[in-house]
Each structure stands twice: as structure tokens, then as C-alpha cells.
Amino acid sequence: MTLWGFDEIAERTGGRWLRAPGKGDRPPVGAAIDTREIKPGMLFAAFKGEATDGHLHLPAAAKAGAVMAIVTDADAVPAGVDIPLLLVADARAALATLASWWRDLVPGLKVIAITGSNGKTTTCRLMHAAACTEAVGGAGGLRGTAPSKSFNNELGVPITLLNARPDDRVLVCEVGMSTPGEIAARCRTARPDAAIITTVAEAHFAGLGSLEAIAKEKASVTVGIGSDGLVVVPAGLPVLDDALGACGTKARIVRVGPDEAGGTRLGDVRTVPGGTAFTLGGAAFTVPLAGAHNASNAALAVVVARWLGVPDDAIARGLASSEPVPMRLERSVIATEPPITIINDAYNANPGSMRAAIAVLADAPVIEGGRRVAVLGDMLELGSITHRAHMDVLTAARDAGIDAVCTLGPSFAAAAMETGSDHSEPTTDDAAVARIASLVHPGDTVLIKGSRGVRLERLVRELRQRHAHAGSNA
């Protein structure tokens, strides 16, 4: 199905052809900025970055199946690239323009925007699983697309939109931010029909300065949603309720929580083999993810899937089939004797997600003689609350009964001087990671959690290398 043509693409972006399309060329469906993500028929956008120049990868993009490329420097294009090449002044602006246009071209497409301080990527996966046929593995759901990874920034949102297929009914779009105004800007491109706000917590505090400012930024995802749209949020967040009231959204707002009535009452949340079970308005669901916070995330997705017309039995099948996102409470085993269980939540961290992960560890089964060990890396971008937030997390770990708490980074080291920890490394270099790894024993269950900049997933590699003689099972 062709929804647009090459001439229109050039006109909309204000570009000119360095290599014009020929008779046999077909307009693109889908887009990528990384040649490893290209599927046949896609558009490739070449960006000049700090580490590499995308123009150098044009031959690889063509070989991978790209049918067109956007470029910004004619002189940087390697010889012999034989796909249509469109020269534009600003590749970011061109992608945003094409994404906004494509969003309107796909007939009947419903865009679901997901934001929040924690759980955005996981909730995207849950939303896709709850609503969409291919995730369900059978009839009852809708055809839809979700981003393959945490694609929520200035480039990720347009790429997500451009990857909506011509016959999709649903597009799940993750919307992130680090400074004020970013969510509203991305939603001007995405123009969502419905939104989920997973939570409001002290993330990116350095850039926003208060919980009220964070709530205001998250609530801005709703501004363009019309009166026939839907906004779903957790109940019991007064700061978010105030922000939603102030932004003047026209959409219907639905709150989900244990004290709500009818179809939005979240109840009977409990750990079951392989995941977490819950009820929403009397219907039962299970997700193969640990933690009460993931029951809440899934419940938000259920409300939107119902709004889309998906029946509860199809939603339940979809949620049960969903898969964990890498480095978000991802469980694996190192086959020592007895085995070491790893709970890898190293993708990112803020105070709220730290407390949720600690609760998962506290609830995790432990082999007799083994320990629950929390390895915590510094939480970044917290500004004025940095010291207090790190102290609070250490206190939460102690109160949860965690057997051993090890930390990496100067912020946790400073907090540990006042609240205590079992082992504290003031740096996050490879030597510090190795010293922490030496403290993990066979039989332990180990939570690994820290901000993205700490790259605490290095500990998983270090542990596997140390115990390679025993083999491993991921």
C-alpha cells in the first residue's frame, strides 16, 4: 500500500534530489537512523554525530534494504550509492515533518502516547501486548506497532511514527524528556489520541527543580488530546491531579488504583510463579514481570485497550505473552553451585524506581544460605535533592530487610557515610565493579540498579566472567 510519493516527500521537506528516484523505485515505509535497524523498504536518515557520520554508512544502508536516504552534506555521500538521495537543510526537521504527515496518512490510526518518570518502556510493551494482534498471537487484538527500544527523544518519536505500517490501527509511542517543553514539542508531532502517565517522581530533578514542575511537564502530554480522547493515570497522585487540572485538557481522565470504583479498581495484586497477577474491575490478568508497580503499569494499559475495543480475554492473552524489556528487572542465572540469580535493572534509576526495584528484591525467593544483595549505582540528574535522595534509598533498602547493600559512585558513598552500607565504592570505574563482583557469593540473589551513565550492566559481565567455569544460563 502506497500512501505517499517521492515528489510529495521532497516538497514537504524542502529538499532536492541528489539522486532522483527512477521508475522502479518505490516510496519508503518505515525509517531508521541506524543501519542495524533497517528492514527492506525503509528510509534511512544520515546524521552527523559526535562519534560517527551517518553519510559514511549510506552504502551499508542501501545493502540492508533502504530504498531512500535523507542527507545533509552532498560532499559526504560516498560514491556508488544507488538509492534515491534527498538533500535537506536539517535532517531532524525533515524527519519530524515526514513523521507528522505520515501520522495523518495512515487511515484510522490511533496514537497512544506513554510518558512518566518510571516505567515508560515497559508500559509501551504492555500496551502493545494488551491491544495488538501480533503480540496476542491470535484473534481479538488490533494490528499495531510499538518502538523496539526506549525511543522517546527528539529523533526517537519521529522514527516511531514513521514505522507505523499502512494498515496499523494502533501506534504506541514513548515520550520522554529531560528539560521543560520537550514533551509538548514531541506531542505536536505525534498528536496522540490517548495518553498514559505512569507516575510522577523525582527524575530529571536537576533540569526541572520541583516535583510540581515534573508533574506539569508530564501532564503536557495531554494538551492536544480532544474531547473524544482518553488520559489514564494512577490514582493517589495529588501533584499530578493538580497539573492535569491546570493544563486544561479536554480529554476524559481515568484514574486507576486500589481505592477506585468499578472498572478501574486495581485489586488482588500478588506475586505468582513467573510474574504478577492482579484484577481490574473484577477481570483477572497476569504479567510475566515482577513487582506491584508493573501490575499498575499493566492496569493502565488495560484501560486503554478496553477503550480501543479490545475484549478482556484478548487483553489477558496479550499481557500474559509480553516479554521483559532488557535491563528492566531482567532475570538471569549464573550456573554456580548453588546458582547466582541476577535481577538486572541497570538501564536507569531515580528514587521511585530504586524503591520499586528494592521491593522486588525483598520479595524475591532466595536459596537456603543465599542472600538478597542490592548493588546500587548513583542516581544522576537529581540536582539539589541528590544527597537526600541517596540517603532515602539506602534507608529503604535497610527497612526492606535486604541482606547486603553495595554501592558505586560518589553520591551513594557520601550518603553511606551517614546511613551506612555493607560496602561502598566512591567511583564507578571497572576496578570498582570488579571489587563489588568479588563480594557476590553462589546462592545470592543480586539486584543491579543504577542510572544509565553508571553502566552498571558491567557487573553482569564481570560476574559471568568470574564464574565462566561453571557455565551460565540467560
C-alpha positions as CSV (number, residue, x, y, z in Angstrom):
1,M,0.0,0.0,0.0
2,T,1.5,3.4,-1.1
3,L,0.3,6.4,0.9
4,W,2.8,9.0,-0.4
5,G,5.1,9.7,-3.3
6,F,8.7,10.9,-3.8
7,D,7.7,14.2,-5.2
8,E,5.5,15.0,-2.2
9,I,8.3,13.9,0.2
10,A,10.7,16.3,-1.4
11,E,8.1,19.1,-1.5
12,R,7.2,18.7,2.2
13,T,10.8,18.7,3.4
14,G,12.0,21.4,1.1
15,G,14.7,19.0,-0.2
16,R,16.3,18.4,-3.6
17,W,17.3,15.2,-5.1
18,L,21.0,14.3,-5.4
19,R,19.9,11.1,-6.9
20,A,16.4,11.2,-8.2
21,P,14.1,8.2,-7.9
22,G,13.6,6.1,-11.0
23,K,10.7,4.2,-12.5
24,G,11.4,1.1,-10.5
25,D,11.8,2.9,-7.1
26,R,9.0,2.7,-4.6
27,P,8.5,5.2,-1.7
28,P,9.6,4.1,1.7
29,V,7.6,2.6,4.5
30,G,9.4,2.8,7.9
31,A,12.5,4.6,8.8
32,A,15.8,4.2,10.7
33,I,18.9,6.2,11.7
34,D,20.9,3.1,12.5
35,T,21.8,0.6,9.7
36,R,21.4,-2.2,12.1
37,E,17.7,-1.3,12.4
38,I,17.0,-1.2,8.7
39,K,14.4,-3.5,7.2
40,P,13.9,-3.7,3.4
41,G,11.8,-0.8,2.1
42,M,12.8,1.7,4.8
43,L,14.1,5.3,4.7
44,F,17.5,5.9,6.2
45,A,18.4,9.3,7.6
46,A,22.1,10.1,7.7
47,F,23.1,12.3,10.7
48,K,26.4,13.8,11.6
49,G,27.1,13.0,15.2
50,E,30.0,13.3,17.6
51,A,31.1,9.7,17.2
52,T,30.3,9.0,13.6
53,D,28.9,10.4,10.4
54,G,25.8,8.7,9.1
55,H,26.7,9.6,5.5
56,L,29.6,7.1,5.7
57,H,27.0,4.3,6.3
58,L,24.9,5.0,3.2
59,P,26.3,2.0,1.3
60,A,25.5,-0.3,4.3
61,A,22.0,1.2,4.5
62,A,21.4,0.5,0.8
63,K,22.8,-3.0,1.2
64,A,20.4,-3.6,4.1
65,G,17.4,-2.7,2.0
66,A,16.9,1.1,2.5
67,V,15.0,2.4,-0.6
68,M,15.7,6.1,0.1
69,A,18.0,8.3,2.2
70,I,17.9,11.8,3.7
71,V,21.3,13.5,3.7
72,T,22.6,16.9,4.7
73,D,26.0,17.1,3.1
74,A,26.3,16.3,-0.6
75,D,30.1,16.1,-0.4
76,A,30.0,13.5,2.3
77,V,28.0,11.0,0.3
78,P,30.2,8.0,-0.8
79,A,30.3,7.2,-4.5
80,G,28.2,4.4,-5.8
81,V,25.1,4.8,-3.6
82,D,22.3,3.8,-5.9
83,I,19.2,4.6,-3.9
84,P,17.3,8.0,-4.1
85,L,19.1,10.6,-2.1
86,L,17.3,13.7,-0.8
87,L,19.4,16.6,0.3
88,V,17.8,18.6,3.1
89,A,19.0,21.5,5.2
90,D,18.0,20.0,8.6
91,A,17.6,16.2,8.9
92,R,15.8,16.4,12.3
93,A,13.3,18.9,11.0
94,A,12.7,16.8,7.8
95,L,12.1,13.7,9.9
96,A,9.6,15.5,12.2
97,T,7.8,16.9,9.1
98,L,7.6,13.5,7.5
99,A,6.5,11.8,10.7
100,S,3.7,14.3,11.4
101,W,2.5,13.9,7.8
102,W,2.7,10.1,7.9
103,R,0.7,10.0,11.1
104,D,-2.2,11.6,9.2
105,L,-1.8,9.5,6.1
106,V,-2.3,6.1,7.9
107,P,-6.1,5.7,7.8
108,G,-7.8,5.4,11.2
109,L,-4.5,5.2,13.2
110,K,-4.9,5.7,17.0
111,V,-1.7,7.0,18.6
112,I,-1.2,6.2,22.3
113,A,1.5,8.3,24.0
114,I,3.1,7.0,27.1
115,T,5.2,9.1,29.5
116,G,6.1,9.2,33.1
117,S,9.0,9.3,35.5
118,N,9.3,5.5,35.6
119,G,8.2,2.5,33.5
120,K,7.7,4.1,30.1
121,T,9.4,1.5,28.0
122,T,7.9,-1.4,29.9
123,T,4.4,0.1,29.7
124,C,4.8,0.6,26.0
125,R,5.5,-3.1,25.7
126,L,2.5,-3.9,27.9
127,M,0.3,-1.6,25.9
128,H,1.3,-3.2,22.7
129,A,0.7,-6.7,24.1
130,A,-2.7,-5.7,25.5
131,A,-4.0,-4.2,22.3
132,C,-2.3,-5.7,19.3
133,T,-2.9,-8.9,17.4
134,E,0.7,-9.8,16.8
135,A,1.5,-9.6,20.5
136,V,-1.5,-11.6,21.4
137,G,-0.8,-14.4,19.0
138,G,-4.4,-14.8,17.9
139,A,-7.6,-13.1,17.2
140,G,-9.1,-10.3,19.3
141,G,-6.5,-7.6,19.2
142,L,-5.7,-4.9,16.7
143,R,-2.8,-4.6,14.3
144,G,-0.3,-2.2,15.7
145,T,3.3,-1.1,16.2
146,A,5.4,-0.1,19.2
147,P,9.0,1.0,19.4
148,S,11.6,-1.8,19.7
149,K,13.5,0.0,22.4
150,S,13.4,3.2,24.5
151,F,12.9,5.6,21.6
152,N,11.5,8.6,23.3
153,N,13.6,11.6,22.3
154,E,13.8,14.2,19.5
155,L,14.7,11.5,16.9
156,G,13.0,8.5,18.5
157,V,9.5,9.9,18.4
158,P,9.5,10.7,14.7
159,I,11.1,7.3,13.9
160,T,8.4,5.6,15.9
161,L,5.7,7.4,13.9
162,L,7.3,6.7,10.6
163,N,7.4,3.0,11.5
164,A,3.6,2.8,11.7
165,R,2.6,0.4,8.9
166,P,-0.1,1.5,6.4
167,D,-2.7,-0.9,7.8
168,D,-1.9,-0.4,11.5
169,R,-4.8,0.6,13.8
170,V,-2.7,1.4,16.8
171,L,0.7,3.0,17.3
172,V,2.3,3.1,20.8
173,C,4.7,6.0,21.2
174,E,7.0,6.6,24.2
175,V,7.6,10.3,25.0
176,G,10.4,11.3,27.3
177,M,12.1,14.5,28.4
178,S,14.9,15.9,30.4
179,T,14.2,19.7,30.2
180,P,10.9,21.7,30.2
181,G,8.9,21.8,27.0
182,E,10.2,18.6,25.4
183,I,7.1,16.5,25.9
184,A,4.8,19.2,24.4
185,A,7.1,19.6,21.4
186,R,7.1,15.8,20.7
187,C,3.4,15.6,21.1
188,R,3.0,18.3,18.4
189,T,4.5,15.8,16.1
190,A,2.7,12.7,17.5
191,R,-0.7,14.3,18.2
192,P,-1.8,11.4,20.4
193,D,-5.4,10.2,20.7
194,A,-4.9,8.8,24.2
195,A,-2.1,9.0,26.8
196,I,-0.8,7.1,29.8
197,I,1.2,8.8,32.5
198,T,2.8,6.0,34.5
199,T,3.8,8.1,37.5
200,V,5.4,11.3,38.7
201,A,8.6,11.0,40.7
202,E,11.9,12.8,41.3
203,A,13.5,12.1,37.9
204,H,15.5,14.8,35.9
205,F,15.1,17.0,39.0
206,A,18.2,19.0,38.1
207,G,16.5,20.2,34.9
208,L,13.1,20.9,36.4
209,G,13.7,21.8,40.0
210,S,10.5,20.6,41.7
211,L,8.0,17.7,41.7
212,E,5.3,20.2,40.6
213,A,7.4,21.1,37.5
214,I,7.9,17.5,36.7
215,A,4.1,16.9,37.0
216,K,3.4,19.8,34.8
217,E,5.8,18.5,32.1
218,K,4.2,15.0,32.2
219,A,0.7,16.5,32.1
220,S,1.6,18.4,28.9
221,V,1.3,15.1,27.0
222,T,-2.5,15.6,27.2
223,V,-2.8,19.1,25.9
224,G,-3.6,18.2,22.3
225,I,-5.9,15.3,23.0
226,G,-9.5,16.1,22.1
227,S,-12.7,15.5,24.0
228,D,-13.1,12.1,22.4
229,G,-9.7,11.0,23.7
230,L,-8.5,9.4,26.9
231,V,-5.9,10.0,29.6
232,V,-5.2,7.2,32.0
233,V,-3.2,7.9,35.2
234,P,-2.6,6.2,38.6
235,A,-4.9,7.3,41.4
236,G,-3.5,8.9,44.5
237,L,-1.1,11.4,42.9
238,P,-2.3,14.9,44.0
239,V,0.6,16.7,42.3
240,L,-0.4,15.1,39.0
241,D,-4.1,15.8,39.5
242,D,-3.2,19.5,40.1
243,A,-1.1,19.6,36.9
244,L,-3.8,17.9,34.8
245,G,-6.3,20.5,36.1
246,A,-4.0,23.3,35.3
247,C,-3.2,22.2,31.7
248,G,-6.9,22.2,30.7
249,T,-7.0,19.0,28.7
250,K,-10.4,18.3,27.1
251,A,-9.9,14.5,27.2
252,R,-11.6,12.2,29.7
253,I,-9.3,11.4,32.6
254,V,-9.5,7.9,34.1
255,R,-7.7,7.1,37.4
256,V,-6.6,3.6,38.3
257,G,-5.9,2.4,41.8
258,P,-7.0,0.2,44.7
259,D,-9.5,2.8,46.1
260,E,-11.2,3.5,42.7
261,A,-14.6,2.1,41.9
262,G,-15.9,-0.2,39.1
263,G,-13.7,-1.0,36.2
264,T,-10.7,1.0,37.4
265,R,-10.3,-0.6,40.8
266,L,-6.9,-2.3,40.9
267,G,-7.1,-5.3,43.3
268,D,-5.6,-8.6,44.4
269,V,-2.1,-7.7,43.3
270,R,0.1,-10.7,44.2
271,T,3.3,-12.5,43.1
272,V,2.7,-15.7,41.2
273,P,5.1,-18.1,39.6
274,G,6.8,-16.2,36.8
275,G,5.2,-12.8,37.3
276,T,2.5,-10.7,39.0
277,A,-1.3,-11.2,39.0
278,F,-4.0,-8.5,39.5
279,T,-7.6,-7.8,38.9
280,L,-9.1,-4.7,37.3
281,G,-12.8,-4.2,37.8
282,G,-13.2,-7.9,38.5
283,A,-11.3,-9.2,35.5
284,A,-8.1,-11.2,36.1
285,F,-4.8,-10.6,34.4
286,T,-1.2,-11.8,34.8
287,V,2.0,-10.2,33.5
288,P,5.3,-12.1,33.4
289,L,7.0,-9.2,35.3
290,A,7.9,-8.8,38.9
291,G,6.6,-6.1,41.1
292,A,3.4,-4.3,42.1
293,H,4.5,-1.3,40.0
294,N,4.2,-3.5,36.9
295,A,0.7,-4.5,37.9
296,S,-0.1,-0.8,38.0
297,N,1.5,-0.2,34.6
298,A,-0.3,-3.1,33.1
299,A,-3.6,-1.9,34.5
300,L,-3.2,1.5,32.9
301,A,-2.7,-0.3,29.6
302,V,-5.8,-2.5,30.1
303,V,-7.9,0.7,30.4
304,V,-6.7,2.0,27.1
305,A,-7.0,-1.4,25.3
306,R,-10.6,-1.5,26.5
307,W,-11.2,2.0,25.1
308,L,-9.8,0.7,21.8
309,G,-12.4,-2.0,21.9
310,V,-10.2,-5.0,22.7
311,P,-12.1,-7.6,24.8
312,D,-10.7,-8.6,28.2
313,D,-9.9,-12.2,27.1
314,A,-7.7,-10.9,24.3
315,I,-6.1,-8.4,26.6
316,A,-5.3,-11.1,29.1
317,R,-3.7,-13.3,26.5
318,G,-1.6,-10.4,25.3
319,L,-0.4,-9.4,28.7
320,A,0.5,-13.0,29.6
321,S,2.6,-13.2,26.4
322,S,4.5,-10.0,26.9
323,E,8.3,-10.1,27.4
324,P,10.5,-8.2,29.8
325,V,12.5,-5.2,28.4
326,P,16.2,-5.8,28.6
327,M,17.8,-4.4,31.8
328,R,14.4,-3.7,33.3
329,L,14.2,-6.2,36.1
330,E,15.6,-8.7,33.7
331,R,16.2,-12.1,35.4
332,S,19.1,-14.4,34.6
333,V,21.0,-17.2,36.3
334,I,24.7,-17.9,36.6
335,A,25.1,-21.6,37.0
336,T,27.3,-21.7,40.0
337,E,26.6,-24.3,42.8
338,P,24.2,-23.1,44.1
339,P,23.3,-20.6,41.3
340,I,23.5,-16.9,41.4
341,T,20.3,-15.2,40.4
342,I,20.6,-11.7,38.8
343,I,17.9,-9.1,38.6
344,N,19.3,-6.7,36.1
345,D,17.5,-3.3,36.4
346,A,20.6,-1.3,35.3
347,Y,19.0,0.7,32.4
348,N,18.3,3.7,34.5
349,A,17.3,4.9,38.0
350,N,15.7,7.5,40.1
351,P,14.4,7.4,43.7
352,G,11.0,6.0,42.8
353,S,12.3,3.2,40.5
354,M,15.0,2.4,43.1
355,R,12.4,1.8,45.8
356,A,10.3,-0.3,43.4
357,A,13.3,-2.5,42.5
358,I,14.3,-2.9,46.1
359,A,10.7,-4.1,46.8
360,V,11.1,-6.7,44.1
361,L,14.3,-7.9,45.6
362,A,12.8,-8.0,49.1
363,D,10.0,-10.2,47.7
364,A,12.3,-12.5,45.6
365,P,12.8,-16.1,46.7
366,V,16.3,-16.9,48.0
367,I,18.1,-20.3,48.0
368,E,18.8,-21.5,51.5
369,G,22.0,-20.0,52.7
370,G,21.9,-17.3,50.0
371,R,21.5,-13.6,50.4
372,R,19.5,-10.8,48.9
373,V,22.1,-8.4,47.7
374,A,21.4,-4.9,46.3
375,V,24.2,-3.4,44.1
376,L,23.2,0.3,43.6
377,G,24.8,2.8,41.4
378,D,24.5,6.6,41.7
379,M,21.3,8.3,40.5
380,L,22.1,11.1,38.2
381,E,20.4,14.4,37.3
382,L,18.9,15.0,40.7
383,G,20.3,18.4,41.4
384,S,19.6,19.8,44.9
385,I,18.0,16.6,46.2
386,T,20.9,14.3,45.3
387,H,22.2,13.7,48.8
388,R,18.8,13.3,50.4
389,A,17.6,11.0,47.7
390,H,20.6,8.7,48.0
391,M,20.2,8.6,51.8
392,D,16.5,7.8,51.4
393,V,17.2,4.8,49.1
394,L,19.8,3.4,51.5
395,T,17.2,3.7,54.3
396,A,14.6,2.0,52.1
397,A,17.0,-0.9,51.4
398,R,17.7,-1.3,55.1
399,D,14.0,-1.1,56.1
400,A,13.2,-3.7,53.4
401,G,15.5,-6.2,55.1
402,I,18.0,-6.5,52.3
403,D,20.9,-8.7,53.5
404,A,23.7,-6.8,51.8
405,V,23.8,-3.4,50.2
406,C,26.8,-2.4,48.0
407,T,27.0,0.9,46.2
408,L,29.1,2.6,43.5
409,G,29.6,6.3,42.9
410,P,30.3,9.4,44.9
411,S,26.7,10.2,45.8
412,F,26.0,6.9,47.4
413,A,29.4,7.0,49.1
414,A,28.5,10.3,50.7
415,A,25.1,9.0,51.8
416,A,26.6,5.8,53.1
417,M,28.8,7.8,55.5
418,E,25.6,8.9,57.3
419,T,23.3,5.9,56.8
420,G,25.7,3.1,56.3
421,S,26.1,0.3,53.7
422,D,27.8,-3.0,53.6
423,H,30.3,-1.9,51.0
424,S,30.7,1.4,49.3
425,E,32.9,2.3,46.3
426,P,33.3,6.0,45.7
427,T,34.0,5.5,42.0
428,T,32.2,3.7,39.2
429,D,35.3,2.5,37.2
430,D,35.9,-1.1,36.1
431,A,38.1,-1.7,39.2
432,A,35.2,-0.8,41.5
433,V,32.9,-3.0,39.6
434,A,35.3,-5.9,39.9
435,R,35.6,-5.4,43.7
436,I,31.8,-5.5,44.0
437,A,31.7,-8.6,42.0
438,S,34.1,-10.3,44.3
439,L,31.6,-9.9,47.2
440,V,28.8,-11.9,45.4
441,H,28.6,-15.5,46.5
442,P,27.0,-18.6,45.0
443,G,23.4,-18.7,46.1
444,D,22.9,-15.0,46.2
445,T,20.1,-13.1,44.5
446,V,21.5,-9.9,43.2
447,L,19.7,-6.7,42.2
448,I,21.7,-4.4,39.9
449,K,20.3,-0.9,39.7
450,G,21.8,2.5,38.7
451,S,21.5,5.4,36.3
452,R,22.3,4.9,32.6
453,G,25.6,6.9,33.0
454,V,26.9,4.4,35.6
455,R,26.7,1.5,33.1
456,L,26.2,-1.0,35.9
457,E,25.4,-3.8,33.5
458,R,29.2,-4.2,33.5
459,L,28.7,-6.1,36.8
460,V,26.7,-8.8,35.0
461,R,29.6,-9.3,32.5
462,E,32.1,-9.3,35.4
463,L,30.1,-11.9,37.3
464,R,29.8,-14.2,34.3
465,Q,33.5,-14.0,33.5
466,R,34.4,-14.8,37.1
467,H,32.1,-17.8,37.1
468,A,32.6,-18.9,33.5
469,H,34.0,-22.2,34.6
470,A,30.5,-23.1,35.9
471,G,28.7,-22.1,32.7
472,S,25.8,-19.8,32.6
473,N,22.2,-19.7,31.5
474,A,20.5,-16.5,30.5
